[in-house]
């Protein structure tokens, strides 16, 4: 999928966030273009998740502004355009008696405006397509608690897809899963980006792997250390302040 550099889905302008008189983020400016696959990296406590939560409207910044699809987040209403798979999506009561299909259907109830609204034929089609896209349709009647961690992860991705978003955010999606599951996950994400035309923002602690997968990298350590192509980030990563070592700032650019 090509990146439309003139079409900004997300614009973060001079955003700062303080918590208990401590700077979590300082003067962050960042754009996410339509069609991009952006990896957000940085050390623990760098503010990566906080930044994404600000973009999602879950946290209000201390200063600065956020625009989604060209509209100020304070006025933005089209939240169905945005999907989110949080880090702890699969941390739930595994004894809760809900099937794979019911988990994915939850987002359709929300989109229809009422938890008691009836699932329509169109919703059924969307749910099936989402589960097929993550190769979990055959498990639709399986209890979510009976799946492996990797399978559960796919179900929650399907739930996000069932909302029919144009951009999807992932927060540390490969934490605690084996290498095979990680490889399958990254293959799926690349397909969503390139074949399903989804814009992807992925927070990852695995700097080496995300550099191989993403188109662009944003390195955050309270400030925006760099925002550049994955290739340039890889070439310059040894001198970046991502682990508290020597700093060399890379200028913002997109190739």
ZADRENMAR-990816 format. One record per residue: residue in one letter; residue number from 0; x, y, z of N, C-alpha, C in turn. Coordinates in steps of 0.05 Angstrom, whole numbers, plus 32768, in hexadecimal, padded with zeros to 4 digits. Layout:
BEGIN
<A, NUM, <X, Y, Z>, <X, Y, Z>, <X, Y, Z>>
...
***
This chain:
BEGIN
<X, 0, <8011, 7FE8, 8000>, <8000, 8000, 8000>, <8012, 8019, 8000>>
<X, 1, <800C, 802C, 7FEF>, <801B, 8045, 7FEE>, <8012, 8058, 8004>>
<X, 2, <8024, 8069, 800C>, <801E, 807D, 8021>, <8016, 8097, 8014>>
<X, 3, <7FFF, 80A2, 801D>, <7FF6, 80BC, 8013>, <8001, 80D2, 8026>>
<X, 4, <8019, 80DC, 801F>, <8026, 80EF, 8031>, <8017, 810A, 8034>>
<X, 5, <8005, 810F, 8022>, <7FF6, 8128, 8024>, <7FDC, 8125, 8033>>
<X, 6, <7FD6, 810C, 803C>, <7FBD, 8106, 804A>, <7FC3, 80FD, 8066>>
<X, 7, <7FC1, 810F, 8079>, <7FC7, 8108, 8095>, <7FAE, 80FD, 80A3>>
<X, 8, <7FB1, 80E5, 80AD>, <7F9B, 80DA, 80BE>, <7F9E, 80E4, 80DA>>
<X, 9, <7FB7, 80E6, 80E4>, <7FBC, 80F0, 80FF>, <7FD0, 8106, 80FD>>
<X, 10, <7FCA, 811C, 810C>, <7FDD, 8132, 810F>, <7FDF, 8138, 812D>>
<X, 11, <7FF7, 8135, 8138>, <7FFD, 813C, 8153>, <800E, 8155, 8153>>
<X, 12, <8004, 816A, 8160>, <8012, 8184, 815F>, <801A, 818E, 817B>>
<X, 13, <8034, 818E, 8180>, <803F, 8199, 8198>, <8032, 818E, 81B2>>
<X, 14, <802E, 8174, 81B2>, <8020, 8167, 81C9>, <8034, 8162, 81E0>>
<X, 15, <802B, 816A, 81F7>, <803A, 8163, 8210>, <8026, 8158, 8224>>
<X, 16, <8030, 8147, 8236>, <801F, 813B, 824A>, <802F, 8139, 8264>>
<X, 17, <8023, 8143, 827A>, <8030, 8141, 8294>, <801E, 8131, 82A7>>
<X, 18, <802A, 8120, 82B7>, <801C, 8110, 82CB>, <802A, 8113, 82E6>>
<X, 19, <801B, 811E, 82F9>, <8026, 8122, 8314>, <8040, 8133, 8312>>
<X, 20, <803E, 8149, 8303>, <8054, 815C, 8300>, <806D, 8150, 82F3>>
<X, 21, <8069, 8139, 82E5>, <8080, 812D, 82D6>, <8079, 812D, 82B9>>
<X, 22, <808D, 8135, 82A8>, <8089, 8135, 828B>, <8089, 8119, 8281>>
<X, 23, <8073, 8111, 8274>, <8072, 80F7, 8267>, <8078, 80FA, 8249>>
<X, 24, <806D, 810F, 823D>, <8072, 8116, 8221>, <8077, 8134, 8220>>
<X, 25, <808A, 813B, 820E>, <8091, 8158, 820C>, <8092, 8160, 81EE>>
<X, 26, <807F, 8171, 81E7>, <807F, 817E, 81CD>, <8082, 816B, 81B6>>
<X, 27, <8070, 8158, 81B5>, <8070, 8144, 819F>, <8060, 814E, 8187>>
<X, 28, <806C, 814D, 8170>, <805D, 8153, 8157>, <8062, 813C, 8144>>
<X, 29, <804C, 8131, 8139>, <804E, 8118, 8129>, <8037, 8116, 8116>>
<X, 30, <803B, 810C, 80FE>, <8026, 8107, 80EB>, <8026, 80EA, 80E3>>
<X, 31, <800E, 80DF, 80DF>, <800B, 80C4, 80D4>, <7FFB, 80C7, 80BA>>
<X, 32, <8007, 80BE, 80A5>, <7FFB, 80C1, 808B>, <7FEA, 80A8, 8083>>
<X, 33, <7FD7, 80AD, 8072>, <7FC6, 8097, 8068>, <7FD7, 8082, 805A>>
<X, 34, <7FD3, 8069, 8063>, <7FE1, 8053, 8057>, <7FFB, 804C, 8064>>
<X, 35, <8003, 805B, 8079>, <801D, 8056, 8086>, <801C, 803E, 8098>>
<X, 36, <8033, 8033, 809F>, <8037, 801F, 80B3>, <804D, 802A, 80C5>>
<X, 37, <8044, 8036, 80DB>, <8056, 8044, 80EC>, <805C, 8034, 8105>>
<X, 38, <8076, 802F, 810A>, <807E, 8022, 8123>, <8086, 8038, 8137>>
<X, 39, <807C, 8036, 814F>, <8083, 8049, 8165>, <8094, 803A, 8179>>
<X, 40, <80AD, 8042, 817C>, <80C0, 8035, 818D>, <80CB, 8048, 81A2>>
<X, 41, <80D9, 803C, 81B6>, <80E5, 804B, 81CB>, <80E7, 803B, 81E4>>
<X, 42, <80F7, 8044, 81F8>, <80FB, 8034, 8210>, <80E2, 8033, 8221>>
<X, 43, <80E1, 8022, 8235>, <80CB, 8020, 8248>, <80C8, 803B, 8256>>
<X, 44, <80AF, 8044, 8259>, <80AA, 805E, 8266>, <80AF, 8076, 8255>>
<X, 45, <80B2, 8071, 823B>, <80B9, 8087, 8228>, <80A0, 8098, 8221>>
<X, 46, <8088, 808D, 8226>, <8070, 809C, 8220>, <8062, 8092, 8206>>
<X, 47, <806A, 807C, 81FC>, <805E, 8072, 81E2>, <8040, 806C, 81E5>>
<X, 48, <8038, 805D, 81FA>, <801C, 8057, 81FE>, <800C, 8070, 8204>>
<X, 49, <8018, 8082, 8214>, <800B, 809B, 821A>, <8005, 80AB, 8201>>
<X, 50, <8018, 80AC, 81EF>, <8014, 80BA, 81D5>, <7FFD, 80AF, 81C6>>
<X, 51, <7FFB, 8094, 81C4>, <7FE6, 8087, 81B5>, <7FCB, 808D, 81C3>>
<X, 52, <7FCA, 808C, 81DD>, <7FB1, 8091, 81EC>, <7FA8, 80AD, 81E8>>
<X, 53, <7FBA, 80C0, 81E5>, <7FB3, 80DC, 81DF>, <7FA7, 80DD, 81C3>>
<X, 54, <7FB3, 80D0, 81B0>, <7FA8, 80CF, 8194>, <7F8C, 80C3, 8194>>
<X, 55, <7F88, 80AF, 81A4>, <7F6E, 80A1, 81A5>, <7F59, 80B0, 81B6>>
<X, 56, <7F61, 80C7, 81C2>, <7F4E, 80D6, 81D3>, <7F49, 80CA, 81EE>>
<X, 57, <7F5A, 80B7, 81F6>, <7F57, 80AA, 8211>, <7F64, 80BB, 8226>>
<X, 58, <7F77, 80CC, 821F>, <7F84, 80DE, 8231>, <7F85, 80FA, 8224>>
<X, 59, <7F81, 810E, 8234>, <7F82, 812A, 822A>, <7F9E, 8135, 822F>>
<X, 60, <7FAB, 813F, 821A>, <7FC6, 814A, 821E>, <7FC6, 8163, 8230>>
<X, 61, <7FDC, 8167, 823D>, <7FDF, 8180, 824D>, <7FE0, 8198, 823B>>
<X, 62, <7FEC, 8195, 8224>, <7FED, 81AB, 8210>, <7FF0, 819F, 81F5>>
<X, 63, <7FEA, 81AF, 81E0>, <7FEC, 81A5, 81C5>, <7FD1, 819C, 81BA>>
<X, 64, <7FD1, 8192, 81A1>, <7FB8, 818B, 8194>, <7FBB, 8172, 8183>>
<X, 65, <7FA5, 8165, 817F>, <7FA4, 814C, 816E>, <7F8E, 814F, 815A>>
<X, 66, <7F94, 8148, 8141>, <7F80, 8148, 812B>, <7F7E, 812C, 8120>>
<X, 67, <7F66, 8123, 811C>, <7F60, 8109, 8110>, <7F50, 810D, 80F7>>
<X, 68, <7F5A, 8103, 80E1>, <7F4D, 8106, 80C7>, <7F47, 8124, 80C2>>
<X, 69, <7F59, 8135, 80CA>, <7F57, 8152, 80C5>, <7F45, 8161, 80D8>>
<X, 70, <7F3B, 8153, 80EC>, <7F28, 8160, 80FF>, <7F34, 8160, 811C>>
<X, 71, <7F30, 8176, 8129>, <7F3A, 8178, 8145>, <7F2D, 8162, 8155>>
<X, 72, <7F3E, 8154, 8165>, <7F34, 813D, 8174>, <7F1E, 8145, 8188>>
<X, 73, <7F1D, 815E, 8190>, <7F08, 8167, 81A2>, <7EEC, 8166, 8195>>
<X, 74, <7EEC, 8166, 817A>, <7ED3, 8166, 816B>, <7ECF, 814B, 815C>>
<X, 75, <7EE3, 813B, 815C>, <7EE2, 8122, 814C>, <7ECE, 810E, 8157>>
<X, 76, <7EBD, 8104, 8145>, <7EA8, 80F1, 814C>, <7EAB, 80D6, 813E>>
<X, 77, <7EBA, 80D5, 8128>, <7EBA, 80BC, 8118>, <7ECE, 80A8, 8122>>
<X, 78, <7ECA, 809F, 813B>, <7EDD, 808D, 8148>, <7EDD, 8071, 813C>>
<X, 79, <7EC9, 806B, 812C>, <7EC9, 8050, 811F>, <7EDF, 804F, 810A>>
<X, 80, <7EEA, 8065, 8102>, <7F00, 8065, 80EF>, <7F1A, 805C, 80FB>>
<X, 81, <7F1A, 805A, 8116>, <7F33, 8053, 8124>, <7F30, 8039, 8134>>
<X, 82, <7F42, 8027, 812F>, <7F43, 800E, 813E>, <7F59, 800E, 8152>>
<X, 83, <7F56, 7FFF, 8168>, <7F6A, 7FFF, 817D>, <7F6B, 7FE3, 818A>>
<X, 84, <7F83, 7FD7, 818A>, <7F87, 7FBE, 8198>, <7F9B, 7FC4, 81AE>>
<X, 85, <7F92, 7FC7, 81C7>, <7FA4, 7FCD, 81DD>, <7FB6, 7FB6, 81E5>>
<X, 86, <7FCA, 7FBD, 81F4>, <7FDE, 7FA9, 81FC>, <7FD1, 7F92, 820C>>
<X, 87, <7FBD, 7F99, 821C>, <7FB1, 7F84, 822E>, <7F96, 7F7A, 8223>>
<X, 88, <7F93, 7F7B, 8209>, <7F7A, 7F72, 81FD>, <7F73, 7F56, 8204>>
<X, 89, <7F88, 7F45, 8206>, <7F83, 7F28, 820B>, <7F84, 7F21, 8229>>
<X, 90, <7F87, 7F36, 823A>, <7F87, 7F31, 8257>, <7F6A, 7F34, 8261>>
<X, 91, <7F5D, 7F1E, 8263>, <7F41, 7F1E, 826C>, <7F3B, 7F04, 827A>>
<X, 92, <7F23, 7F02, 8286>, <7F1B, 7EE9, 8293>, <7F16, 7ED3, 827F>>
<X, 93, <7F28, 7EC0, 827D>, <7F25, 7EAB, 8269>, <7F0D, 7E99, 826E>>
<X, 94, <7F01, 7E9B, 8285>, <7EE9, 7E8A, 828B>, <7ED0, 7E98, 8283>>
<X, 95, <7ED2, 7EB1, 8279>, <7EBA, 7EBF, 8270>, <7EAE, 7EB1, 8257>>
<X, 96, <7E95, 7EA9, 8258>, <7E8A, 7E98, 8242>, <7E81, 7EA9, 822A>>
<X, 97, <7E95, 7EB1, 821A>, <7E8F, 7EC0, 8202>, <7E9E, 7EB4, 81EB>>
<X, 98, <7E91, 7EB2, 81D4>, <7E9E, 7EA5, 81BD>, <7EAE, 7EBA, 81AD>>
<X, 99, <7EBE, 7EAF, 819B>, <7ECE, 7EC0, 8189>, <7EBD, 7ED3, 817A>>
<X, 100, <7EA7, 7EC9, 816E>, <7E96, 7EDA, 815E>, <7E88, 7EF0, 816F>>
<X, 101, <7E81, 7EE9, 8188>, <7E74, 7EFC, 8199>, <7E88, 7F13, 81A1>>
<X, 102, <7EA1, 7F0C, 81A5>, <7EB5, 7F21, 81AB>, <7EB7, 7F35, 8194>>
<X, 103, <7EB8, 7F2B, 817B>, <7EBB, 7F3C, 8164>, <7EA1, 7F4C, 8160>>
<X, 104, <7E8A, 7F40, 8165>, <7E70, 7F4D, 8161>, <7E6C, 7F65, 8173>>
<X, 105, <7E7B, 7F66, 818A>, <7E77, 7F7C, 819D>, <7E7B, 7F97, 8190>>
<X, 106, <7E8E, 7F99, 817E>, <7E93, 7FB3, 8171>, <7E7D, 7FBB, 815F>>
<X, 107, <7E6E, 7FA8, 8154>, <7E58, 7FAF, 8142>, <7E40, 7FBA, 8153>>
<X, 108, <7E3C, 7FAE, 816B>, <7E27, 7FBA, 817C>, <7E2E, 7FD7, 8183>>
<X, 109, <7E47, 7FDC, 8189>, <7E50, 7FF7, 8190>, <7E4C, 800A, 8178>>
<X, 110, <7E54, 8000, 8160>, <7E51, 8011, 8148>, <7E34, 8017, 8142>>
<X, 111, <7E23, 8004, 8148>, <7E06, 8008, 8143>, <7DF9, 8019, 8158>>
<X, 112, <7E08, 8020, 816C>, <7DFE, 8034, 817F>, <7DF2, 8029, 8198>>
<X, 113, <7DEF, 800F, 819B>, <7DE1, 8004, 81B3>, <7DE9, 7FE7, 81B7>>
<X, 114, <7DF0, 7FE0, 81CF>, <7DF8, 7FC4, 81D5>, <7DE1, 7FB0, 81D1>>
<X, 115, <7DC9, 7FBA, 81D1>, <7DB2, 7FA8, 81CD>, <7DA7, 7FA9, 81B1>>
<X, 116, <7DB4, 7FB8, 81A0>, <7DAB, 7FB9, 8184>, <7DB0, 7F9E, 8176>>
<X, 117, <7DA0, 7F99, 8162>, <7DA1, 7F7F, 8154>, <7DB7, 7F7F, 8140>>
<X, 118, <7DC6, 7F68, 813F>, <7DDA, 7F65, 812A>, <7DCC, 7F60, 810F>>
<X, 119, <7DD4, 7F70, 80FC>, <7DC7, 7F6E, 80E1>, <7DD7, 7F5C, 80CF>>
<X, 120, <7DCC, 7F55, 80B8>, <7DDA, 7F44, 80A5>, <7DF4, 7F51, 809D>>
<X, 121, <7DF4, 7F6B, 8099>, <7E0D, 7F79, 8092>, <7E22, 7F76, 80A8>>
<X, 122, <7E1A, 7F77, 80C1>, <7E2C, 7F73, 80D7>, <7E38, 7F57, 80D7>>
<X, 123, <7E27, 7F43, 80D2>, <7E30, 7F27, 80D1>, <7E45, 7F24, 80BB>>
<X, 124, <7E41, 7F31, 80A5>, <7E54, 7F30, 808F>, <7E6F, 7F3C, 8097>>
<X, 125, <7E6D, 7F53, 80A4>, <7E86, 7F61, 80AC>, <7E95, 7F51, 80C1>>
<X, 126, <7E86, 7F45, 80D4>, <7E93, 7F34, 80E9>, <7EA1, 7F1C, 80DC>>
<X, 127, <7E93, 7F0F, 80C9>, <7E9F, 7EF8, 80BB>, <7EB9, 7F00, 80AC>>
<X, 128, <7EB7, 7F17, 809E>, <7ECE, 7F20, 808F>, <7EE6, 7F26, 80A1>>
<X, 129, <7EE0, 7F32, 80B8>, <7EF6, 7F39, 80CB>, <7F03, 7F20, 80D6>>
<X, 130, <7EF3, 7F0C, 80DD>, <7EFE, 7EF3, 80E7>, <7F0D, 7EE3, 80D1>>
<X, 131, <7F03, 7EE4, 80B9>, <7F11, 7ED7, 80A3>, <7F2C, 7EE5, 809E>>
<X, 132, <7F2C, 7EFF, 80A0>, <7F45, 7F0E, 809B>, <7F5C, 7F07, 80AE>>
<X, 133, <7F54, 7EFF, 80C6>, <7F69, 7EF7, 80DA>, <7F6A, 7ED8, 80DC>>
<X, 134, <7F5C, 7ECA, 80CA>, <7F5C, 7EAD, 80C9>, <7F51, 7EA0, 80E3>>
<X, 135, <7F3B, 7EAC, 80ED>, <7F2F, 7EA1, 8106>, <7F11, 7E9B, 8102>>
<X, 136, <7F07, 7E9B, 80E9>, <7EEB, 7E95, 80E5>, <7EE3, 7E79, 80EE>>
<X, 137, <7EF5, 7E66, 80E9>, <7EEE, 7E4A, 80F1>, <7EEC, 7E47, 810F>>
<X, 138, <7EF6, 7E5A, 811E>, <7EF5, 7E59, 813B>, <7EDE, 7E6B, 8147>>
<X, 139, <7ECC, 7E74, 8136>, <7EB8, 7E87, 813E>, <7EA7, 7E7F, 8155>>
<X, 140, <7EA2, 7E65, 8158>, <7E91, 7E5C, 816E>, <7EA1, 7E51, 8186>>
<X, 141, <7EBB, 7E55, 8185>, <7ECC, 7E4C, 819B>, <7ECC, 7E62, 81B1>>
<X, 142, <7ECD, 7E59, 81CA>, <7ECF, 7E6C, 81E0>, <7EEA, 7E79, 81DF>>
<X, 143, <7EEA, 7E94, 81E3>, <7F03, 7EA3, 81E0>, <7F18, 7E99, 81F4>>
<X, 144, <7F0F, 7E8F, 820B>, <7F22, 7E85, 821F>, <7F30, 7E6B, 8218>>
<X, 145, <7F25, 7E5E, 8203>, <7F31, 7E44, 81FB>, <7F46, 7E47, 81E5>>
<X, 146, <7F4B, 7E60, 81DD>, <7F5F, 7E65, 81C8>, <7F7A, 7E6A, 81D3>>
<X, 147, <7F8F, 7E67, 81C3>, <7FAA, 7E6E, 81CB>, <7FAC, 7E8C, 81CB>>
<X, 148, <7FC2, 7E96, 81D7>, <7FC6, 7EB3, 81D8>, <7FC8, 7EC0, 81BD>>
<X, 149, <7FD5, 7EB3, 81AA>, <7FD7, 7EBD, 818F>, <7FBC, 7EBE, 8181>>
<X, 150, <7FAB, 7EAA, 8185>, <7F91, 7EA9, 817A>, <7F7F, 7EBF, 8186>>
<X, 151, <7F81, 7EC2, 81A0>, <7F71, 7ED8, 81AD>, <7F79, 7EF3, 81A2>>
<X, 152, <7F93, 7EF7, 819D>, <7F9C, 7F10, 8192>, <7F8F, 7F15, 8176>>
<X, 153, <7F8D, 7F00, 8166>, <7F81, 7F03, 814C>, <7F63, 7F0A, 814E>>
<X, 154, <7F56, 7EFF, 8162>, <7F3A, 7F05, 8166>, <7F36, 7F22, 816D>>
<X, 155, <7F47, 7F2D, 817E>, <7F45, 7F49, 8185>, <7F4C, 7F5C, 816E>>
<X, 156, <7F5E, 7F52, 815D>, <7F63, 7F62, 8144>, <7F4A, 7F61, 8133>>
<X, 157, <7F3D, 7F4A, 8131>, <7F24, 7F48, 8121>, <7F0F, 7F5A, 812C>>
<X, 158, <7F0D, 7F5C, 8147>, <7EFA, 7F6E, 8153>, <7EFF, 7F8B, 814B>>
<X, 159, <7F18, 7F93, 814A>, <7F1F, 7FAE, 8141>, <7F18, 7FB1, 8123>>
<X, 160, <7F1D, 7F9D, 8113>, <7F18, 7F9F, 80F7>, <7EFA, 7FA0, 80F1>>
<X, 161, <7EEA, 7F93, 8102>, <7ECD, 7F93, 80FE>, <7EC1, 7FAF, 8102>>
<X, 162, <7ED0, 7FC1, 810E>, <7EC7, 7FDD, 810F>, <7ECC, 7FEC, 80F5>>
<X, 163, <7ED9, 7FDF, 80E2>, <7EDF, 7FEA, 80C8>, <7EF0, 8004, 80CA>>
<X, 164, <7F06, 8002, 80D8>, <7F17, 801A, 80DB>, <7F27, 8020, 80C2>>
<X, 165, <7F31, 8038, 80C1>, <7F45, 8040, 80AC>, <7F61, 8041, 80B7>>
<X, 166, <7F63, 8042, 80D2>, <7F7D, 8041, 80DF>, <7F7A, 802F, 80F8>>
<X, 167, <7F8F, 8020, 80FE>, <7F8E, 800E, 8115>, <7FA7, 8011, 8125>>
<X, 168, <7FA5, 8013, 813F>, <7FBB, 8016, 8152>, <7FBF, 7FFC, 8161>>
<X, 169, <7FD8, 7FF3, 8164>, <7FDF, 7FDB, 8173>, <7FF3, 7FE4, 8189>>
<X, 170, <7FEE, 7FDC, 81A2>, <8001, 7FE2, 81B7>, <800F, 7FC9, 81C1>>
<X, 171, <8028, 7FC6, 81BA>, <8039, 7FAF, 81C3>, <802B, 7F95, 81BD>>
<X, 172, <8023, 7F8F, 81A5>, <8012, 7F78, 819F>, <8021, 7F5D, 81A1>>
<X, 173, <803C, 7F5D, 81A1>, <804A, 7F43, 81A1>, <8056, 7F3D, 81BC>>
<X, 174, <804F, 7F4B, 81D1>, <8059, 7F45, 81EB>, <804E, 7F2B, 81F5>>
<X, 175, <8060, 7F19, 81FE>, <8057, 7F00, 820B>, <804F, 7EEA, 81F8>>
<X, 176, <8054, 7EED, 81DD>, <804E, 7ED8, 81CB>, <8067, 7ECD, 81BE>>
<X, 177, <8066, 7EB4, 81B5>, <807E, 7EA7, 81AA>, <8085, 7EB2, 818E>>
<X, 178, <809C, 7EAB, 8184>, <80A6, 7EB6, 816B>, <8094, 7EAE, 8154>>
<X, 179, <808A, 7E96, 8153>, <8078, 7E8E, 813E>, <805F, 7EA0, 813D>>
<X, 180, <8054, 7EA5, 8154>, <803C, 7EB6, 8156>, <8043, 7ED2, 814E>>
<X, 181, <805B, 7EDC, 8156>, <8064, 7EF6, 814E>, <8066, 7EF8, 8130>>
<X, 182, <8072, 7EE4, 8123>, <8075, 7EE4, 8106>, <805A, 7EE5, 80F8>>
<X, 183, <8047, 7ED5, 8102>, <802D, 7ED5, 80F6>, <801F, 7EF0, 80FA>>
<X, 184, <8023, 7EFC, 8111>, <8017, 7F16, 8116>, <8021, 7F2B, 8102>>
<X, 185, <803C, 7F2D, 80FF>, <8047, 7F41, 80EE>, <803F, 7F3C, 80D0>>
<X, 186, <803C, 7F23, 80C9>, <8032, 7F1D, 80AE>, <8016, 7F27, 80AA>>
<X, 187, <8005, 7F23, 80BF>, <7FE9, 7F2D, 80BE>, <7FE8, 7F4B, 80BC>>
<X, 188, <7FF8, 7F59, 80CC>, <7FF8, 7F76, 80CD>, <8000, 7F82, 80B2>>
<X, 189, <8014, 7F75, 80A5>, <801D, 7F7F, 808B>, <8007, 7F7B, 8077>>
<X, 190, <7FF9, 7F65, 8078>, <7FE2, 7F60, 8066>, <7FCC, 7F75, 806A>>
<X, 191, <7FC6, 7F7C, 8083>, <7FB2, 7F90, 8089>, <7FBA, 7FAB, 807D>>
<X, 192, <7FD3, 7FB1, 807F>, <7FDD, 7FCB, 8075>, <7FDE, 7FCB, 8056>>
<X, 193, <7FE9, 7FB6, 804A>, <7FEE, 7FB7, 802D>, <7FD6, 7FAE, 801D>>
<X, 194, <7FC7, 7F9A, 8027>, <7FB1, 7F8F, 8017>, <7F96, 7F9A, 801F>>
<X, 195, <7F92, 7F9F, 8039>, <7F79, 7FAA, 8042>, <7F79, 7FC8, 8045>>
<X, 196, <7F90, 7FD4, 803F>, <7F93, 7FF2, 803D>, <7F8D, 7FFF, 8058>>
<X, 197, <7F96, 7FF2, 806D>, <7F94, 7FFE, 8088>, <7FAE, 800D, 808F>>
<X, 198, <7FAB, 8024, 809A>, <7FC1, 8032, 80A6>, <7FC7, 8026, 80C2>>
<X, 199, <7FE0, 8021, 80C8>, <7FE7, 8012, 80E0>, <7FFB, 8023, 80F1>>
<X, 200, <7FF5, 8024, 810B>, <8008, 8030, 811E>, <800D, 801A, 8133>>
<X, 201, <8026, 8012, 8137>, <802C, 7FFC, 8148>, <8042, 8003, 815C>>
<X, 202, <803B, 8003, 8176>, <804F, 8007, 818B>, <805D, 7FEC, 8190>>
<X, 203, <8078, 7FED, 8190>, <8087, 7FD4, 8194>, <80A0, 7FD9, 81A4>>
<X, 204, <80A6, 7FC5, 81B5>, <80C0, 7FC6, 81C4>, <80D5, 7FB8, 81B3>>
<X, 205, <80CD, 7FA9, 819F>, <80DF, 7F99, 818E>, <80E9, 7FAB, 8177>>
<X, 206, <80FD, 7FBB, 817D>, <8106, 7FCF, 816A>, <8110, 7FC3, 8151>>
<X, 207, <8120, 7FAD, 8153>, <812B, 7FA1, 813C>, <8116, 7F96, 8129>>
<X, 208, <8102, 7F89, 8134>, <80ED, 7F7D, 8124>, <80DB, 7F92, 8117>>
<X, 209, <80D3, 7FA6, 8126>, <80C1, 7FB9, 811B>, <80CE, 7FCA, 8106>>
<X, 210, <80E9, 7FCD, 8108>, <80F8, 7FDB, 80F3>, <80F7, 7FCC, 80D9>>
<X, 211, <80F5, 7FB1, 80DB>, <80F3, 7FA0, 80C3>, <80D7, 7FA1, 80B7>>
<X, 212, <80C3, 7FA6, 80C7>, <80A7, 7FA4, 80BE>, <809B, 7FBF, 80B5>>
<X, 213, <809F, 7FD4, 80C4>, <8091, 7FED, 80C0>, <809D, 7FFD, 80A9>>
<X, 214, <808E, 8010, 809F>, <8098, 8023, 808A>, <80A7, 8039, 8097>>
<X, 215, <809C, 8044, 80AD>, <80A9, 805A, 80BB>, <80AB, 8054, 80D9>>
<X, 216, <80BD, 8061, 80E6>, <80C1, 805D, 8103>, <80C0, 8079, 8111>>
<X, 217, <80B1, 807A, 8127>, <80B2, 8091, 8138>, <80BE, 8088, 8153>>
<X, 218, <80D4, 8094, 815A>, <80E2, 808D, 8173>, <80DA, 80A2, 8188>>
<X, 219, <80CE, 8099, 819E>, <80C4, 80AB, 81B3>, <80D3, 80A5, 81CD>>
<X, 220, <80DE, 80BA, 81D9>, <80E9, 80B8, 81F4>, <80E3, 80D2, 8202>>
<X, 221, <80C9, 80D5, 8209>, <80BD, 80EE, 8214>, <80BB, 8103, 81FE>>
<X, 222, <80D0, 8107, 81EE>, <80CE, 8118, 81D6>, <80CF, 8106, 81BE>>
<X, 223, <80CB, 8111, 81A7>, <80CD, 8102, 818E>, <80EA, 8102, 8185>>
<X, 224, <80F8, 80EC, 818A>, <8114, 80EA, 8183>, <8118, 80EA, 8164>>
<X, 225, <8107, 80DB, 8156>, <8108, 80DC, 8139>, <80EE, 80D1, 812E>>
<X, 226, <80E9, 80D8, 8115>, <80D3, 80CD, 8105>, <80DD, 80CB, 80E8>>
<X, 227, <80E3, 80B3, 80E0>, <80F1, 80B0, 80C6>, <80E9, 8095, 80BA>>
<X, 228, <80F5, 808F, 80A3>, <80F0, 8075, 8096>, <80FD, 805F, 80A7>>
<X, 229, <80F2, 8047, 80A5>, <80FD, 8030, 80B4>, <811B, 802C, 80AC>>
<X, 230, <8121, 802F, 8092>, <813C, 802B, 8089>, <814F, 803E, 8096>>
<X, 231, <8148, 8058, 8096>, <815A, 806C, 80A2>, <815C, 8068, 80C0>>
<X, 232, <8146, 8060, 80CD>, <8147, 805B, 80EA>, <815A, 8044, 80F0>>
<X, 233, <8159, 802F, 80E0>, <816B, 8018, 80E4>, <8188, 8021, 80E1>>
<X, 234, <818D, 8031, 80CD>, <81A9, 803A, 80C8>, <81B3, 804B, 80DE>>
<X, 235, <81A2, 805B, 80EB>, <81AA, 806E, 80FF>, <81A4, 8065, 811C>>
<X, 236, <8198, 804E, 8120>, <818D, 8046, 813A>, <81A2, 8044, 8150>>
<X, 237, <81BB, 803E, 8149>, <81D0, 803B, 815D>, <81D5, 8056, 816B>>
<X, 238, <81D0, 806C, 815D>, <81D6, 8086, 8169>, <81BD, 8094, 8174>>
<X, 239, <81A6, 8087, 8173>, <818D, 8092, 817D>, <818B, 808E, 819B>>
<X, 240, <817D, 80A0, 81A9>, <817A, 809E, 81C6>, <8162, 808E, 81CD>>
<X, 241, <8162, 8074, 81C4>, <814B, 8063, 81C9>, <814E, 8052, 81E2>>
<X, 242, <8167, 8050, 81EB>, <816C, 8040, 8203>, <817C, 8050, 8217>>
<X, 243, <817C, 806A, 8214>, <8189, 807B, 8228>, <81A7, 807F, 8222>>
<X, 244, <81AF, 807A, 8209>, <81CB, 807E, 8201>, <81CE, 8098, 81F1>>
<X, 245, <81E3, 809A, 81E3>, <81EA, 80B2, 81D4>, <81D3, 80B9, 81C0>>
<X, 246, <81CF, 80D3, 81BD>, <81B9, 80DC, 81AC>, <81C2, 80E7, 8192>>
<X, 247, <81B4, 80E0, 817D>, <81B8, 80ED, 8163>, <819C, 80EF, 8157>>
<X, 248, <8192, 8107, 8155>, <8176, 810B, 814C>, <8175, 810A, 812D>>
<X, 249, <8162, 80FB, 8123>, <815D, 80FA, 8106>, <8146, 810D, 8100>>
<X, 250, <814A, 811D, 80EC>, <8135, 8130, 80E4>, <811D, 8122, 80D9>>
<X, 251, <8105, 812D, 80DE>, <80EC, 8122, 80D4>, <80EC, 8122, 80B6>>
<X, 252, <80E7, 810B, 80AA>, <80E5, 8109, 808D>, <80D8, 80EF, 8086>>
<X, 253, <80CD, 80EE, 806E>, <80C0, 80D6, 8064>, <80C9, 80D1, 8047>>
<X, 254, <80D4, 80B9, 8043>, <80DE, 80B3, 8028>, <80CB, 809E, 801C>>
***
